[in-house]
């Protein structure tokens, strides 16, 4: 009897060792099944439902043939490519500067983090009021003597290039701190011995940066760029708050337009779903290509 109880106890212990991890993650799996996988499946499924209720590619054909799709795709690509490049370079410079731990660097870091702490809606409202002809931007330039009272600038009107530049600058102001803090965390985790060794063997500051610091920071850089690419492709709120719908179309702005601005129109939700699937595939493809390129460079370095 004792032997049977011992065997039963061993079997229970063995079962718990094997099944325990799965039981622990079961609540998370159920949560994702109900609140992530199910909505994703509904969006993908309904994106293939046409106006007659049948399964077809009609929604995607309508998107690809629409006048807004090409400008939205181009604008998204330009904003993502330019803003990610500019923001990464500036964020890296700020992170390198703060990492020097000069007197007042903590205060400088605090000031740099303020834009990141602001909600996107608050930042959009601030810039929306500031970029009008009577906004605080013109008032600041007038008080500094850069502009005269009769030369007020309407920042949110003008050519497409001016609008794109304005969005990139406003987006950079808000996003650079988040990229900077990732890079700064990576810099502070690097061993000082490696940089000291580079200086001992005759390397100057540029050599240490390009041949030691940046190569050791590759994983952090990859993470920062991937996260920034994803968020740059999904930009829309600041564009809508500054220019409203349709004046500077981007892909995610089209999703919000069809789902929120034209409710009740037959097929609007399906169009929003189809745009969502396209954006998801685009984000995944860009991330995979970037990882492939980074992986290829790592292989060459070895």
RONURO-394378 format. One record per atom (N, C-alpha, C): x, y, z negated; residue in three letters. Coordinates in pm, whole numbers, padded with zeros to 5 digits, always signed. Last residue first. Layout:
REM residues N
XYZALA/...
This chain:
REM residues 302
+03127+03903+03847UNK/+03192+03786+03790UNK/+03297+03729+03886UNK/+03026+04090+04023UNK/+03119+04134+03918UNK/+03194+04016+03858UNK/+02849+03936+04172UNK/+02971+03987+04236UNK/+03074+04030+04133UNK/+02653+03889+03980UNK/+02726+03776+04037UNK/+02856+03822+04102UNK/+02559+04149+03939UNK/+02622+04079+03827UNK/+02706+03961+03879UNK/+02445+04198+04190UNK/+02560+04277+04147UNK/+02634+04209+04031UNK/+02235+04012+04181UNK/+02339+04000+04284UNK/+02464+04078+04246UNK/+02083+04114+03969UNK/+02145+03983+03957UNK/+02256+03962+04058UNK/+01996+04353+04087UNK/+02082+04358+03968UNK/+02153+04226+03948UNK/+01839+04239+04291UNK/+01953+04326+04324UNK/+02050+04333+04207UNK/+01650+04099+04139UNK/+01734+04028+04234UNK/+01859+04109+04267UNK/+01529+04309+04001UNK/+01601+04206+03926UNK/+01693+04125+04016UNK/+01414+04443+04220UNK/+01516+04509+04138UNK/+01598+04408+04059UNK/+01232+04248+04306UNK/+01340+04292+04395UNK/+01452+04358+04316UNK/+01065+04235+04081UNK/+01140+04117+04123UNK/+01256+04155+04213UNK/+00957+04495+04076UNK/+01034+04445+03961UNK/+01121+04326+04001UNK/+00824+04499+04322UNK/+00932+04594+04296UNK/+01020+04546+04182UNK/+00634+04294+04279UNK/+00733+04282+04387UNK/+00853+04374+04363UNK/+00483+04397+04066UNK/+00554+04270+04050UNK/+00664+04256+04154UNK/+00378+04628+04188UNK/+00463+04639+04068UNK/+00545+04512+04050UNK/+00228+04509+04397UNK/+00337+04603+04426UNK/+00432+04614+04309UNK/+00040+04356+04260UNK/+00135+04289+04349UNK/+00254+04379+04380UNK/-00093+04569+04129UNK/-00029+04461+04053UNK/+00076+04388+04136UNK/-00193+04713+04347UNK/-00096+04776+04257UNK/-00021+04670+04177UNK/-00373+04522+04450UNK/-00262+04571+04533UNK/-00153+04632+04445UNK/-00554+04499+04236UNK/-00476+04382+04278UNK/-00354+04426+04361UNK/-00657+04761+04239UNK/-00588+04709+04120UNK/-00500+04590+04156UNK/-00786+04772+04485UNK/-00671+04860+04461UNK/-00590+04810+04342UNK/-00990+04588+04423UNK/-00892+04557+04528UNK/-00767+04644+04515UNK/-01129+04729+04223UNK/-01067+04600+04193UNK/-00959+04565+04296UNK/-01220+04947+04372UNK/-01130+04969+04259UNK/-01057+04840+04222UNK/-01390+04810+04546UNK/-01275+04883+04600UNK/-01172+04910+04490UNK/-01578+04719+04364UNK/-01497+04621+04437UNK/-01374+04687+04500UNK/-01691+04961+04281UNK/-01618+04879+04185UNK/-01528+04777+04255UNK/-01811+05041+04525UNK/-01708+05124+04462UNK/-01625+05041+04364UNK/-02023+04898+04630UNK/-01889+04860+04672UNK/-01778+04938+04606UNK/-02251+05160+04618UNK/-02234+05018+04645UNK/-02092+04992+04695UNK/-02223+05390+04359UNK/-02210+05367+04503UNK/-02179+05220+04525UNK/-02205+05395+04083UNK/-02335+05377+04144UNK/-02331+05355+04293UNK/-01941+05636+04050UNK/-02020+05523+03999UNK/-02155+05516+04069UNK/-01704+05784+04131UNK/-01813+05754+04224UNK/-01895+05635+04174UNK/-01526+05809+03921UNK/-01576+05930+03985UNK/-01693+05904+04080UNK/-01454+05553+03825UNK/-01509+05653+03734UNK/-01576+05770+03803UNK/-01363+05383+04031UNK/-01429+05324+03914UNK/-01500+05427+03826UNK/-01250+05543+04227UNK/-01359+05453+04265UNK/-01434+05397+04143UNK/-01058+05685+04068UNK/-01157+05755+04150UNK/-01276+05664+04181UNK/-00898+05487+03962UNK/-00980+05567+03871UNK/-01090+05639+03949UNK/-00781+05400+04205UNK/-00855+05307+04119UNK/-00950+05384+04028UNK/-00653+05631+04290UNK/-00762+05576+04371UNK/-00847+05478+04290UNK/-00453+05650+04100UNK/-00555+05755+04103UNK/-00675+05711+04184UNK/-00291+05444+04176UNK/-00373+05426+04057UNK/-00480+05534+04046UNK/-00179+05559+04419UNK/-00253+05434+04417UNK/-00345+05420+04295UNK/-00250+05907+04478UNK/-00158+05798+04448UNK/-00242+05674+04424UNK/-00311+06220+04638UNK/-00352+06082+04609UNK/-00234+05990+04580UNK/-00361+06509+04568UNK/-00231+06441+04574UNK/-00256+06294+04542UNK/-00632+06555+04599UNK/-00537+06656+04646UNK/-00394+06603+04654UNK/-00786+06345+04487UNK/-00777+06360+04632UNK/-00677+06460+04682UNK/-00887+06499+04183UNK/-00883+06381+04269UNK/-00868+06421+04416UNK/-00665+06750+04037UNK/-00793+06684+04057UNK/-00778+06567+04156UNK/-00421+06855+03965UNK/-00466+06877+04103UNK/-00603+06818+04133UNK/-00379+06810+03689UNK/-00324+06928+03753UNK/-00389+06959+03888UNK/-00515+06578+03626UNK/-00536+06694+03541UNK/-00483+06822+03605UNK/-00420+06401+03820UNK/-00562+06437+03820UNK/-00585+06564+03738UNK/-00151+06386+03740UNK/-00185+06432+03875UNK/-00330+06479+03879UNK/-00163+06277+03488UNK/-00110+06413+03501UNK/-00144+06471+03638UNK/-00268+06020+03557UNK/-00341+06113+03471UNK/-00294+06256+03489UNK/-00095+05863+03718UNK/-00218+05918+03774UNK/-00277+06031+03690UNK/+00145+05606+03764UNK/+00117+05745+03728UNK/-00014+05790+03793UNK/+00239+05355+03816UNK/+00106+05366+03759UNK/+00070+05509+03719UNK/+00497+05383+03896UNK/+00400+05337+03997UNK/+00258+05357+03948UNK/+00604+05450+03647UNK/+00604+05549+03755UNK/+00505+05511+03865UNK/+00586+05215+03497UNK/+00504+05329+03457UNK/+00498+05435+03566UNK/+00769+05056+03644UNK/+00630+05013+03625UNK/+00541+05132+03590UNK/+01004+05204+03619UNK/+00946+05178+03751UNK/+00798+05142+03739UNK/+01047+05188+03342UNK/+01019+05318+03404UNK/+00957+05302+03543UNK/+01100+04918+03307UNK/+00986+04979+03237UNK/+00947+05112+03302UNK/+01333+04900+03470UNK/+01214+04820+03498UNK/+01090+04883+03434UNK/+01509+05076+03337UNK/+01466+05106+03475UNK/+01340+05028+03510UNK/+01543+04951+03086UNK/+01491+05088+03095UNK/+01437+05117+03234UNK/+01650+04698+03160UNK/+01523+04709+03086UNK/+01461+04847+03102UNK/+01890+04779+03284UNK/+01789+04702+03358UNK/+01653+04712+03291UNK/+02021+04901+03071UNK/+01984+04980+03188UNK/+01875+04910+03268UNK/+02063+04677+02909UNK/+01979+04787+02861UNK/+01931+04873+02976UNK/+02234+04532+03075UNK/+02107+04474+03032UNK/+02011+04582+02983UNK/+02456+04710+03104UNK/+02373+04671+03218UNK/+02237+04615+03176UNK/+02648+04797+02934UNK/+02514+04849+02911UNK/+02414+04801+03018UNK/+02890+04714+03017UNK/+02837+04649+02897UNK/+02692+04689+02870UNK/+02918+04892+03238UNK/+02902+04747+03259UNK/+02847+04673+03138UNK/+02933+05142+03087UNK/+02820+05112+03175UNK/+02808+04963+03208UNK/+03185+05106+02936UNK/+03055+05136+02875UNK/+02937+05094+02963UNK/+03388+05028+03133UNK/+03363+04955+03008UNK/+03220+04978+02958UNK/+03400+05179+03361UNK/+03455+05044+03367UNK/+03429+04961+03241UNK/+03284+05429+03311UNK/+03244+05355+03430UNK/+03289+05209+03429UNK/+03395+05512+03059UNK/+03251+05515+03084UNK/+03213+05420+03198UNK/+03669+05483+03091UNK/+03603+05409+02983UNK/+03453+05401+03009UNK/+03707+05666+03303UNK/+03739+05523+03321UNK/+03667+05438+03215UNK/+03635+05905+03179UNK/+03559+05857+03294UNK/+03583+05708+03317UNK/+03833+05931+02979UNK/+03691+05920+02943UNK/+03606+05864+03056UNK/+04109+05717+03083UNK/+04051+05843+03039UNK/+03901+05824+03011UNK/+04323+05452+02976UNK/+04202+05497+03044UNK/+04153+05630+02992UNK/+04541+05343+02841UNK/+04562+05456+02931UNK/+04440+05504+03005UNK/+04494+05153+02650UNK/+04561+05111+02773UNK/+04562+05219+02880UNK/+04345+05295+02464UNK/+04482+05254+02430UNK/+04560+05217+02555UNK/+04099+05314+02590UNK/+04179+05436+02572UNK/+04325+05402+02542UNK/+04018+05047+02579UNK/+04032+05114+02708UNK/+04116+05240+02698UNK/+04004+05009+02304UNK/+04103+04934+02381UNK/+04126+04998+02517UNK/+03786+05169+02244UNK/+03918+05205+02192UNK/+04028+05134+02268UNK/+03586+05021+02367UNK/+03619+05155+02419UNK/+03755+05201+02368UNK/+03596+04792+02208UNK/+03617+04781+02352UNK/+03655+04916+02412UNK/+03538+04883+01951UNK/+03671+04827+01979UNK/+03699+04821+02128UNK/+03275+04952+01931UNK/+03371+05061+01951UNK/+03509+05008+01989UNK/+03024+04766+02091UNK/+03138+04766+01998UNK/+03236+04878+02032UNK/+02694+04902+02122UNK/+02819+04858+02185UNK/+02933+04862+02084UNK/+02471+05010+02009UNK/+02498+04869+01982UNK/+02625+04818+02045UNK/+02451+05262+02104UNK/+02488+05248+01964UNK/+02514+05104+01924UNK/+02365+05206+02364UNK/+02498+05265+02341UNK/+02543+05245+02197UNK/+02102+05112+02318UNK/+02204+05026+02377UNK/+02345+05077+02353UNK/+01987+05344+02215UNK/+01993+05223+02132UNK/+02096+05125+02186UNK/+02010+05506+02441UNK/+02083+05541+02320UNK/+02094+05421+02226UNK/+01835+05381+02617UNK/+01978+05384+02649UNK/+02060+05416+02525UNK/+01596+05428+02478UNK/+01637+05291+02510UNK/+01786+05286+02537UNK/+01592+05704+02473UNK/+01600+05634+02344UNK/+01638+05488+02366UNK/+01570+05773+02746UNK/+01689+05810+02670UNK/+01702+05728+02543UNK/+01313+05692+02808UNK/+01427+05625+02873UNK/+01554+05650+02794UNK/+01173+05871+02645UNK/+01154+05727+02626UNK/+01267+05647+02691UNK/+01258+06129+02741UNK/+01289+06084+02605UNK/+01275+05934+02584UNK/+01156+06131+03014UNK/+01299+06121+02988UNK/+01329+06078+02844UNK/+00881+06183+03020UNK/+00927+06044+03020UNK/+01075+06030+02986UNK/+00818+06457+03027UNK/+00751+06372+02930UNK/+00818+06236+02914UNK/+00982+06563+03226UNK/+00981+06626+03093UNK/+00923+06532+02989UNK/+00904+06404+03443UNK/+01039+06389+03386UNK/+01045+06447+03246UNK/+00650+06506+03492UNK/+00664+06366+03451UNK/+00800+06343+03386UNK/+00719+06762+03574UNK/+00636+06745+03455UNK/+00649+06603+03401UNK/+00871+06699+03804UNK/+00930+06775+03695UNK/+00851+06757+03565UNK/+00686+06558+03962UNK/+00812+06494+03923UNK/+00874+06566+03804UNK/+00490+06754+04001UNK/+00456+06631+03930UNK/+00583+06562+03879UNK/+00636+06943+04148UNK/+00579+06981+04019UNK/+00547+06856+03936UNK/+00696+06801+04379UNK/+00805+06848+04293UNK/+00754+06882+04155UNK/+00437+06768+04482UNK/+00517+06651+04444UNK/+00628+06691+04348UNK/+00372+07035+04533UNK/+00293+06957+04438UNK/+00370+06836+04388UNK/+00562+07099+04728UNK/+00561+07173+04602UNK/+00482+07097+04495UNK/+00487+06924+04932UNK/+00619+06911+04870UNK/+00622+06981+04735UNK/+00237+07021+05009UNK/+00247+06890+04945UNK/+00380+06873+04873UNK/+00214+07376+04933UNK/+00235+07261+05019UNK/+00246+07132+04936UNK/-00021+07520+04698UNK/+00090+07524+04792UNK/+00099+07396+04872UNK/-00074+07527+04344UNK/-00120+07540+04482UNK/+00002+07544+04573UNK/+00026+07532+04091UNK/-00046+07411+04132UNK/-00107+07422+04272UNK/+00139+07782+04039UNK/+00225+07664+04046UNK/+00155+07542+04104UNK/+00134+08082+04143UNK/+00031+07979+04125UNK/+00098+07844+04148UNK/+00310+08342+03986UNK/+00316+08223+04072UNK/+00201+08130+04040UNK/+00305+08696+03994UNK/+00270+08571+03928UNK/+00263+08456+04029UNK/+00395+08956+04043UNK/+00453+08843+04118UNK/+00422+08708+04052UNK/+00323+09169+03890UNK/+00252+09150+04016UNK/+00298+09029+04095UNK/+00498+09166+03678UNK/+00356+09139+03652UNK/+00279+09112+03780UNK/+00796+08991+03784UNK/+00720+09112+03754UNK/+00574+09074+03736UNK/+01022+08748+03642UNK/+00912+08787+03730UNK/+00858+08923+03688UNK/+01230+08752+03458UNK/+01251+08681+03584UNK/+01146+08722+03686UNK/+01199+08855+03207UNK/+01244+08946+03312UNK/+01269+08878+03445UNK/+01086+08713+03009UNK/+01231+08696+03026UNK/+01287+08786+03136UNK/+00821+08775+03051UNK/+00886+08826+02930UNK/+01038+08812+02936UNK/+00783+08628+03288UNK/+00769+08775+03289UNK/+00840+08836+03168UNK/+00817+08367+03201UNK/+00910+08421+03301UNK/+00903+08573+03308UNK/+00599+08350+03021UNK/+00736+08331+02974UNK/+00836+08393+03070UNK/+00383+08387+03194UNK/+00405+08483+03085UNK/+00548+08472+03032UNK/+00408+08161+03357UNK/+00430+08293+03415UNK/+00455+08397+03307UNK/+00350+07972+03151UNK/+00473+07966+03229UNK/+00506+08100+03292UNK/+00098+08019+03043UNK/+00215+08055+02963UNK/+00346+08047+03041UNK/-00116+08155+03309UNK/-00073+08063+03206UNK/+00056+08104+03139UNK/-00229+08279+03522UNK/-00229+08354+03395UNK/-00183+08265+03279UNK/-00204+08084+03724UNK/-00144+08218+03742UNK/-00135+08299+03614UNK/-00123+07773+03551UNK/-00216+07862+03619UNK/-00150+07999+03635UNK/+00043+07620+03396UNK/+00081+07639+03536UNK/-00020+07721+03616UNK/-00065+07587+03140UNK/+00058+07663+03157UNK/+00091+07699+03300UNK/-00284+07424+03156UNK/-00304+07564+03117UNK/-00181+07649+03142UNK/-00149+07194+03237UNK/-00259+07246+03319UNK/-00287+07392+03285UNK/+00027+07143+03032UNK/+00082+07188+03160UNK/-00028+07244+03250UNK/-00163+07071+02835UNK/-00065+07178+02810UNK/-00011+07234+02941UNK/-00296+06856+02951UNK/-00370+06978+02920UNK/-00276+07096+02899UNK/-00085+06671+02965UNK/-00151+06718+03087UNK/-00227+06847+03064UNK/-00031+06636+02693UNK/+00073+06691+02781UNK/+00012+06745+02910UNK/-00275+06522+02616UNK/-00232+06649+02556UNK/-00125+06716+02642UNK/-00269+06287+02766UNK/-00377+06384+02787UNK/-00338+06521+02733UNK/-00048+06154+02661UNK/-00046+06197+02801UNK/-00153+06301+02830UNK/+00058+06270+02335UNK/-00026+06187+02422UNK/-00028+06242+02564UNK/+00394+06323+02235UNK/+00268+06384+02276UNK/+00188+06285+02361UNK/+00634+06205+02197UNK/+00535+06188+02091UNK/+00398+06243+02130UNK/+00787+06286+02409UNK/+00745+06146+02407UNK/+00635+06124+02304UNK/+00846+06556+02342UNK/+00756+06525+02455UNK/+00705+06382+02453UNK/+01022+06511+02110UNK/+00889+06572+02097UNK/+00800+06541+02217UNK/+01279+06422+02139UNK/+01176+06321+02125UNK/+01035+06380+02121UNK/+01442+06643+02140UNK/+01426+06569+02266UNK/+01311+06470+02259UNK/+01434+06713+01872UNK/+01373+06802+01970UNK/+01348+06730+02102UNK/+01579+06495+01764UNK/+01440+06520+01724UNK/+01368+06607+01826UNK/+01828+06534+01883UNK/+01753+06413+01913UNK/+01605+06432+01879UNK/+01899+06774+01756UNK/+01885+06771+01902UNK/+01803+06650+01946UNK/+01921+06684+01495UNK/+01818+06783+01528UNK/+01792+06785+01678UNK/+02139+06511+01531UNK/+02011+06458+01482UNK/+01896+06554+01513UNK/+02344+06681+01609UNK/+02292+06584+01706UNK/+02158+06525+01662UNK/+02470+06855+01441UNK/+02339+06894+01490UNK/+02278+06797+01589UNK/+02786+06776+01549UNK/+02712+06843+01444UNK/+02580+06896+01500UNK/+02775+06472+01747UNK/+02827+06604+01714UNK/+02742+06666+01603UNK/+02756+06207+01849UNK/+02729+06240+01709UNK/+02797+06370+01667UNK/+02768+06096+02092UNK/+02892+06155+02043UNK/+02881+06198+01896UNK/+02511+06033+02156UNK/+02593+05926+02101UNK/+02729+05975+02052UNK/+02421+06260+02281UNK/+02378+06237+02143UNK/+02465+06130+02077UNK/+02549+06218+02534UNK/+02577+06336+02453UNK/+02540+06313+02307UNK/+02434+05982+02622UNK/+02579+05988+02602UNK/+02618+06106+02513UNK/+02167+06070+02641UNK/+02202+05962+02548UNK/+02352+05961+02519UNK/+02190+06264+02842UNK/+02147+06304+02707UNK/+02185+06198+02604UNK/+02270+06099+03057UNK/+02356+06210+03012UNK/+02319+06253+02870UNK/+02048+05928+03074UNK/+02181+05873+03043UNK/+02275+05983+02993UNK/+01849+06109+03147UNK/+01837+06037+03020UNK/+01971+05979+02978UNK/+01941+06187+03398UNK/+01934+06286+03290UNK/+01925+06218+03154UNK/+01923+05938+03532UNK/+02050+06011+03525UNK/+02048+06111+03409UNK/+01648+05873+03502UNK/+01753+05786+03449UNK/+01885+05860+03433UNK/+01521+06085+03632UNK/+01500+06065+03489UNK/+01607+05975+03428UNK/+01605+06048+03898UNK/+01636+06172+03826UNK/+01628+06150+03675UNK/+01502+05786+03949UNK/+01644+05818+03967UNK/+01683+05940+03884UNK/+01228+05815+03895UNK/+01307+05715+03821UNK/+01455+05747+03830UNK/+01158+06016+04081UNK/+01147+06042+03938UNK/+01229+05942+03857UNK/+01207+05893+04332UNK/+01277+06016+04293UNK/+01275+06033+04142UNK/+01042+05656+04325UNK/+01184+05653+04360UNK/+01261+05774+04308UNK/+00784+05749+04243UNK/+00855+05644+04168UNK/+01004+05648+04196UNK/+00727+05943+04437UNK/+00729+05980+04296UNK/+00808+05878+04215UNK/+00742+05779+04669UNK/+00830+05895+04653UNK/+00841+05934+04506UNK/+00539+05587+04619UNK/+00678+05545+04641UNK/+00775+05660+04618UNK/+00311+05752+04597UNK/+00351+05666+04485UNK/+00498+05626+04498UNK/+00308+05862+04854UNK/+00326+05949+04737UNK/+00370+05869+04615UNK/+00261+05628+05006UNK/+00383+05707+05025UNK/+00410+05795+04903UNK/+00008+05549+04908UNK/+00122+05459+04900UNK/+00254+05535+04911UNK/-00146+05774+04971UNK/-00136+05729+04831UNK/-00016+05638+04812UNK/-00123+05787+05254UNK/-00068+05895+05169UNK/-00050+05853+05023UNK/-00253+05528+05305UNK/-00113+05554+05341UNK/-00054+05671+05263UNK/-00518+05564+05195UNK/-00427+05460+05148UNK/-00281+05492+05181UNK/-00692+05754+05300UNK/-00624+05785+05174UNK/-00515+05684+05139UNK/-00816+05656+05523UNK/-00722+05766+05541UNK/-00640+05794+05415UNK/-00841+05295+05544UNK/-00884+05426+05495UNK/-00775+05530+05513UNK/-00747+05048+05607UNK/-00791+05132+05718UNK/-00831+05273+05673UNK/-00694+04933+05363UNK/-00582+04951+05456UNK/-00618+05042+05573UNK/-00959+04929+05258UNK/-00852+05007+05194UNK/-00740+05036+05292UNK/-01091+04757+05432UNK/-01138+04895+05419UNK/-01032+04984+05356UNK/-00947+04523+05380UNK/-00944+04581+05515UNK/-00987+04727+05509UNK/-01022+04482+05115UNK/-00881+04509+05147UNK/-00867+04571+05285UNK/-01296+04433+05149UNK/-01250+04544+05064UNK/-01106+04581+05094UNK/-01301+04202+05315UNK/-01354+04329+05362UNK/-01301+04447+05280UNK/-01230+03941+05295UNK/-01122+04039+05277UNK/-01169+04179+05313UNK/-01485+03758+05109UNK/-01416+03801+05232UNK/-01303+03897+05193UNK/-01774+03612+04994UNK/-01629+03616+04976UNK/-01562+03651+05108UNK/-02072+03819+04975UNK/-01997+03703+05020UNK/-01847+03722+04995UNK/-02218+04042+04925UNK/-02205+03945+04818UNK/-02129+03820+04856UNK/-02215+04238+05110UNK/-02326+04143+05118UNK/-02320+04036+05010UNK/-01980+04370+05059UNK/-02106+04439+05031UNK/-02227+04346+05035UNK/-01762+04108+04921UNK/-01795+04220+05010UNK/-01933+04277+04976UNK/-01526+04012+04694UNK/-01670+04010+04718UNK/-01706+04132+04803UNK/-01265+04024+04614UNK/-01291+03953+04740UNK/-01441+03941+04770UNK/-01269+04139+04369UNK/-01205+04215+04476UNK/-01226+04151+04612UNK/-01375+03951+04201UNK/-01467+04049+04257UNK/-01403+04134+04366UNK/-01136+03805+04137UNK/-01250+03741+04205UNK/-01339+03844+04273UNK/-00978+03995+04007UNK/-00929+03930+04129UNK/-01046+03870+04207UNK/-01150+04058+03790UNK/-01106+04161+03883UNK/-01060+04100+04016UNK/-01176+03807+03664UNK/-01295+03875+03715UNK/-01257+03981+03818UNK/-00911+03755+03587UNK/-00977+03666+03682UNK/-01100+03733+03744UNK/-00877+03962+03402UNK/-00793+03957+03523UNK/-00859+03870+03629UNK/-01067+03891+03203UNK/-01085+04013+03283UNK/-01001+04014+03411UNK/-00938+03635+03127UNK/-01075+03642+03180UNK/-01099+03772+03257UNK/-00685+03712+03031UNK/-00696+03623+03147UNK/-00836+03631+03210UNK/-00764+03896+02817UNK/-00669+03929+02924UNK/-00693+03843+03048UNK/-00949+03808+02631UNK/-00937+03953+02653UNK/-00834+03992+02758UNK/-00946+03525+02630UNK/-01072+03598+02630UNK/-01057+03742+02675UNK/-00676+03454+02642UNK/-00772+03388+02731UNK/-00900+03470+02743UNK/-00564+03600+02436UNK/-00529+03633+02574UNK/-00626+03572+02673UNK/-00692+03461+02221UNK/-00708+03606+02240UNK/-00678+03646+02384UNK/-00595+03204+02253UNK/-00738+03228+02267UNK/-00766+03376+02291UNK/-00323+03254+02203UNK/-00364+03200+02332UNK/-00512+03226+02356UNK/-00334+03337+01938UNK/-00287+03431+02040UNK/-00331+03386+02178UNK/-00427+03099+01815UNK/-00508+03223+01810UNK/-00465+03325+01916UNK/-00204+02919+01885UNK/-00339+02899+01938UNK/-00426+03025+01928UNK/+00038+02934+01764UNK/+00016+03027+01876UNK/-00124+03013+01936UNK/+00008+02737+01569UNK/+00036+02875+01528UNK/+00009+02975+01640UNK/-00027+02508+01715UNK/-00137+02555+01632UNK/-00117+02700+01590UNK/+00227+02487+01827UNK/+00113+02510+01915UNK/-00008+02559+01836UNK/+00387+02435+01597UNK/+00407+02557+01678UNK/+00289+02589+01767UNK/+00262+02179+01511UNK/+00262+02302+01433UNK/+00282+02429+01515UNK/+00301+01950+01658UNK/+00182+02030+01688UNK/+00181+02164+01615UNK/+00545+01853+01559UNK/+00522+01865+01703UNK/+00408+01962+01734UNK/+00517+01867+01284UNK/+00638+01923+01346UNK/+00616+01947+01495UNK/+00277+01732+01249UNK/+00282+01875+01219UNK/+00405+01941+01280UNK/+00360+01471+01318UNK/+00256+01540+01396UNK/+00261+01691+01375UNK/+00543+01420+01117UNK/+00589+01423+01255UNK/+00489+01497+01344UNK/+00369+01424+00897UNK/+00481+01518+00904UNK/+00531+01533+01046UNK/+00202+01210+00964UNK/+00147+01345+00951UNK/+00255+01451+00961UNK/+00388+01003+00960UNK/+00318+01034+01085UNK/+00258+01175+01080UNK/+00463+01008+00692UNK/+00564+01035+00795UNK/+00498+01075+00927UNK/+00222+00936+00574UNK/+00280+01067+00545UNK/+00383+01105+00648UNK/+00196+00676+00672UNK/+00096+00778+00707UNK/+00150+00918+00685UNK/+00415+00558+00548UNK/+00411+00565+00695UNK/+00311+00671+00742UNK/+00334+00582+00281UNK/+00457+00647+00325UNK/+00459+00662+00476UNK/+00106+00425+00284UNK/+00094+00569+00254UNK/+00216+00645+00300UNK/+00228+00178+00338UNK/+00131+00234+00433UNK/+00114+00384+00409UNK/+00384+00142+00108UNK/+00451+00151+00238UNK/+00359+00213+00341UNK/+00187+00122-00083UNK/+00279+00236-00090UNK/+00350+00257+00043UNK/+00082-00120+00000UNK/+00000+00000+00000UNK/+00087+00127+00000UNK/
